[in-house]
Amino acid sequence: MYDQLINLLDKSKILQISHEKGGEKYVKHFDAWQHLLIMLYAVIKRFDSLREITDSMFPEARKFSHLGIEMMPRRSTLSDANARRPETIFEATYRDLYDRYKDELSSDSRKRQTPKWLNKLQIIDSTTITLFSSLIFKGAGRHPKLGKKKGGIKVHTNIHANEGIPSDVCFTSVATNVSFMLKPSNYTEGDFLAIDRAYIDYGKFEELTKRGVTYVTKMKKNLVYSTESDIMHMNPDGLMELQIKHVTFTKKVKDGEDVIHHARIITYADTKKKKTILISLLTNDMSMEAEEIIAIYRKRWEIELLFKQLKQNFPLRYFYRESANAIKIQVWVTLIVNLLLMVI
């Protein structure tokens, strides 16, 4: 399997990226290609330390020579490379691979009968990778007993629902608010967006509406709005089945024009769980059937499945060096492995 993954990589392209981003300065032997191959091997094998990596690879040195690994690096060499070689090299490698293989990743959904909106649906969310210390990435919250903050890196992700892998990724400390990831300029007319309620921003929602982008999110309980119309649908037992409100939100802007945003709130009874619960969704679409809006929001679960898949297959419990650059390299390599596995 390792050889199959390597065959999907372009050595000359990776070295070109590394040269452009200063990854080969003062490097005699251990270039970005060898660095990536060893990190890929470590992630696939789920090694927890540099010692595990080197102890496993040294006896197999001859087998790796045909891949372009001229000499097995010492622990100190690999540690220094993780700290000094810019993580942007691995980011650029991931983005290059995504651009090259995204059509293959979405081809299966084109062959199946799918809703018209599926191929235009994008999903945004974030997941947190816990760190032992908050010195590198600022922590959030406090341990209930010790009172200390737990450090963490937040991985902000945008995926296309018919591809199943990140099309855009950004790292921040766990204390960073997620709303910055919602950028209306990233989307074009006809796009659909399924997002968590943490991204609610009337100003951005109004900009999405003007761009012809449809969003669907979950309502927050404390939102203030005025109701233009309210229609409730009952089932034969006299219980509410569906409620549709047309509402207007007003955002006060200091020293500027207030933002006025028109939307729909669709509340439905979710009977899929043991206990029936009412779920309220917020959208700027005024014409689609409520069932379609509900289906779009349920597709948001795709990104949760991606996070679960990554954490189960590549548990990032230990990092090979305590520096922001090294941690980001390890996460980028994990994403690269996941992308390549999806291709094969």
C-alpha positions in Angstrom: 0.0 0.0 0.0 2.9 2.4 0.8 4.2 2.0 -2.7 0.8 2.7 -4.2 0.6 6.0 -2.2 4.1 7.0 -3.3 3.2 6.4 -6.9 0.5 9.1 -6.7 3.1 11.7 -5.7 5.2 13.9 -8.0 8.7 14.1 -6.7 9.8 16.9 -9.0 6.8 19.0 -8.1 7.3 18.5 -4.4 11.0 19.5 -4.6 10.0 22.5 -6.8 7.5 23.6 -4.0 10.2 23.2 -1.4 12.8 25.3 -3.3 10.2 28.0 -3.9 9.4 28.2 -0.2 13.0 28.0 1.1 12.8 24.4 2.3 16.1 23.4 0.7 18.3 26.2 2.2 21.4 24.8 3.9 20.3 21.2 3.2 22.9 18.7 2.1 21.1 15.4 2.0 17.7 15.3 3.7 15.5 17.1 1.2 11.7 17.6 1.3 11.0 14.5 -0.8 12.7 12.2 1.7 11.2 14.2 4.6 7.7 13.7 3.2 8.2 9.9 2.5 9.4 9.3 6.1 6.6 11.3 7.6 4.0 9.4 5.4 5.5 6.1 6.6 5.3 7.3 10.3 1.7 8.3 10.0 0.6 5.1 8.2 2.4 3.0 10.8 1.0 5.2 13.7 4.4 5.7 15.3 4.3 7.7 18.5 7.9 8.9 18.6 10.9 9.7 16.5 12.7 6.7 18.1 10.0 4.4 16.8 10.4 5.9 13.3 14.2 5.5 13.1 14.3 2.1 14.9 11.8 0.7 12.4 13.3 2.2 9.3 17.0 1.6 9.8 16.7 -2.2 9.4 14.7 -1.7 6.2 17.1 0.9 4.7 17.7 -1.1 1.5 13.9 -1.4 0.8 13.5 2.4 1.0 16.4 3.3 -1.3 14.5 2.7 -4.5 12.0 5.4 -3.3 14.7 8.0 -3.2 15.6 7.8 0.5 19.4 7.9 0.1 20.2 7.6 3.7 18.2 7.0 6.9 18.1 10.2 9.0 19.0 10.2 12.6 16.4 11.3 15.2 18.1 14.7 15.5 18.0 15.2 11.8 14.3 14.4 11.5 13.5 16.5 14.6 15.4 19.5 13.2 13.7 19.1 9.8 10.2 19.1 11.5 11.1 22.3 13.3 12.9 24.2 10.5 11.4 23.2 7.1 8.4 25.4 6.6 5.0 23.7 7.1 3.8 25.7 4.1 5.6 23.2 1.9 3.4 20.4 3.1 0.3 22.6 2.9 1.2 23.5 -0.8 1.8 19.8 -1.5 -1.7 18.9 -0.1 -3.4 21.7 -2.1 -1.6 20.5 -5.3 -2.7 16.9 -4.7 -6.3 18.1 -4.1 -6.3 20.1 -7.3 -4.9 17.1 -9.2 -7.3 14.5 -7.9 -10.5 16.3 -6.9 -12.3 15.3 -10.2 -11.6 11.6 -9.4 -12.9 12.1 -5.8 -16.2 13.5 -7.0 -16.8 11.2 -10.0 -18.7 8.6 -8.0 -21.4 11.0 -7.0 -21.9 12.1 -10.6 -22.8 8.5 -11.6 -25.4 8.1 -8.9 -28.8 9.8 -8.8 -28.3 12.7 -6.5 -30.2 15.9 -5.7 -29.3 18.8 -7.9 -27.8 20.8 -5.0 -25.4 18.0 -3.9 -22.6 18.8 -6.4 -22.8 22.5 -5.3 -22.9 21.9 -1.6 -20.0 22.9 0.7 -19.7 22.3 4.4 -17.7 24.2 7.0 -16.8 23.1 10.5 -13.8 22.6 12.8 -12.3 20.0 15.0 -9.9 20.2 17.9 -6.7 18.2 18.4 -5.7 18.3 22.1 -2.2 19.1 23.1 -0.5 18.6 26.4 0.5 22.2 26.7 -1.1 25.6 26.0 2.3 27.2 25.4 2.3 26.6 21.6 -1.4 27.1 20.8 -3.5 29.1 23.3 -5.9 26.9 25.3 -9.6 27.4 25.9 -11.7 26.4 29.0 -10.3 25.0 32.2 -9.8 21.6 33.6 -12.6 21.1 36.2 -10.2 19.8 38.9 -6.8 21.3 38.1 -8.1 24.7 36.9 -5.5 24.7 34.1 -6.2 25.4 30.4 -5.7 22.5 28.0 -3.8 23.5 24.9 -5.1 22.6 21.4 -4.9 23.2 17.7 -8.2 23.9 15.9 -8.4 22.5 12.4 -10.9 24.6 10.4 -12.1 22.7 7.3 -14.2 23.3 4.2 -15.3 20.3 2.2 -17.4 19.7 -0.9 -20.1 17.2 0.0 -19.5 15.0 -3.1 -15.8 14.7 -2.4 -15.5 13.9 1.2 -12.0 15.5 1.8 -11.0 19.0 2.8 -10.8 21.5 -0.1 -9.6 24.2 2.3 -7.9 23.9 5.7 -6.7 26.4 8.3 -5.0 26.0 11.7 -5.5 28.2 14.7 -5.3 27.9 18.5 -8.4 26.3 20.1 -9.3 29.7 21.6 -9.9 31.3 18.2 -13.5 31.9 17.2 -14.5 29.9 14.1 -16.5 32.6 12.4 -13.5 33.9 10.4 -13.7 30.8 8.2 -17.0 31.9 6.6 -15.8 34.1 3.8 -18.6 35.0 1.3 -16.1 35.8 -1.4 -15.1 32.1 -1.5 -18.5 31.2 -2.9 -20.3 31.8 -6.2 -23.8 32.0 -7.4 -25.6 28.7 -7.1 -23.5 27.3 -4.3 -25.1 25.8 -1.2 -23.6 26.0 2.3 -24.3 23.8 5.3 -22.8 25.3 8.5 -22.9 25.0 12.3 -24.7 27.7 14.2 -21.3 29.0 15.5 -20.9 30.7 12.1 -24.1 32.8 12.4 -23.3 36.4 11.2 -26.1 38.5 9.7 -23.7 40.7 7.8 -22.0 37.7 6.1 -25.4 36.0 5.6 -26.7 39.1 3.7 -23.6 39.1 1.6 -24.1 35.5 0.7 -27.7 36.2 -0.2 -26.6 39.0 -2.6 -24.1 36.6 -4.2 -26.8 34.1 -4.8 -25.4 31.6 -2.3 -27.9 29.5 -0.2 -26.9 28.7 3.4 -28.6 26.4 5.9 -27.6 26.4 9.6 -29.1 25.6 12.9 -30.9 28.3 14.9 -29.5 29.7 18.2 -32.1 30.1 20.9 -31.3 33.7 21.7 -31.6 35.2 18.2 -33.8 38.3 18.0 -36.0 38.8 15.0 -39.3 40.1 13.8 -41.8 37.6 12.3 -43.4 38.4 8.9 -45.5 35.2 8.6 -45.9 32.0 10.6 -47.4 28.8 9.2 -47.7 25.6 11.2 -48.5 22.1 9.8 -50.1 19.5 12.1 -50.1 15.7 11.8 -53.4 13.7 12.1 -52.8 13.3 15.9 -52.8 17.1 16.3 -49.1 17.4 16.9 -46.9 19.9 15.1 -45.1 18.4 12.2 -43.6 21.5 10.6 -43.5 25.2 11.2 -42.3 27.8 8.7 -41.6 31.4 9.6 -40.5 34.2 7.4 -38.4 36.5 9.6 -36.3 39.7 9.5 -33.0 40.2 11.4 -31.6 43.6 12.1 -27.9 44.1 13.0 -27.0 47.5 14.4 -23.8 48.9 12.9 -22.1 51.7 14.7 -21.4 54.7 12.5 -22.8 52.8 9.5 -25.9 51.5 7.8 -27.8 48.8 9.7 -27.8 45.3 8.2 -31.3 43.9 7.4 -31.5 40.3 6.6 -34.6 38.3 5.5 -34.7 34.6 6.2 -36.8 31.5 6.9 -36.9 29.5 10.1 -38.0 25.9 9.4 -38.8 23.9 12.6 -39.5 20.2 12.2 -40.0 17.2 14.5 -37.0 14.9 14.3 -38.3 11.4 15.1 -35.1 9.5 14.1 -33.9 9.4 17.7 -35.4 7.7 20.6 -37.0 10.9 21.8 -38.8 13.2 19.3 -37.1 16.7 19.4 -37.9 19.9 17.6 -35.1 21.3 15.4 -35.1 24.8 14.0 -33.1 25.6 10.9 -32.3 29.0 9.5 -31.9 29.6 5.7 -31.9 32.5 3.2 -33.8 30.3 0.7 -37.4 31.3 0.4 -38.8 28.8 -2.1 -37.3 25.3 -1.7 -39.4 22.6 -0.1 -38.8 22.3 3.7 -37.7 18.6 3.2 -34.9 19.7 0.8 -33.6 22.3 3.4 -33.7 19.6 6.1 -31.8 17.2 3.7 -29.1 19.8 3.0 -28.5 20.4 6.7 -28.3 16.7 7.4 -25.5 16.5 4.9 -23.5 18.5 7.3 -22.9 15.2 9.1 -20.5 14.3 6.2 -17.8 16.6 7.8 -18.3 15.0 11.2 -17.7 11.6 9.6 -14.5 13.0 8.0 -13.2 14.2 11.4 -14.2 10.8 13.0 -12.4 8.9 10.2 -9.2 11.0 10.6 -9.1 10.6 14.4 -9.8 6.9 14.3 -7.4 6.0 11.4 -4.6 8.4 12.4 -4.9 9.2 16.1 -2.7 12.2 16.7 -2.0 11.4 20.4 1.7 12.3 20.2 3.6 14.8 18.3 7.2 14.3 17.2 8.3 17.7 18.4 6.8 20.5 20.5 6.8 23.4 18.1 4.0 24.9 16.1 5.7 24.2 12.8 6.3 20.5 13.6 2.8 20.0 14.8 1.4 21.5 11.6 3.6 19.4 9.4 2.3 16.2 11.2 -1.3 17.3 10.6 -0.7 18.2 7.0 0.9 14.8 6.4 -2.0 13.1 8.0 -4.4 15.0 5.6 -2.1 14.0 2.6 -2.3 10.3 3.6 -6.1 10.5 4.0 -6.4 12.1 0.5 -4.2 9.5 -1.2 -6.1 6.7 0.5 -9.3 8.1 -0.9 -7.8 8.2 -4.4 -6.7 4.5 -4.4 
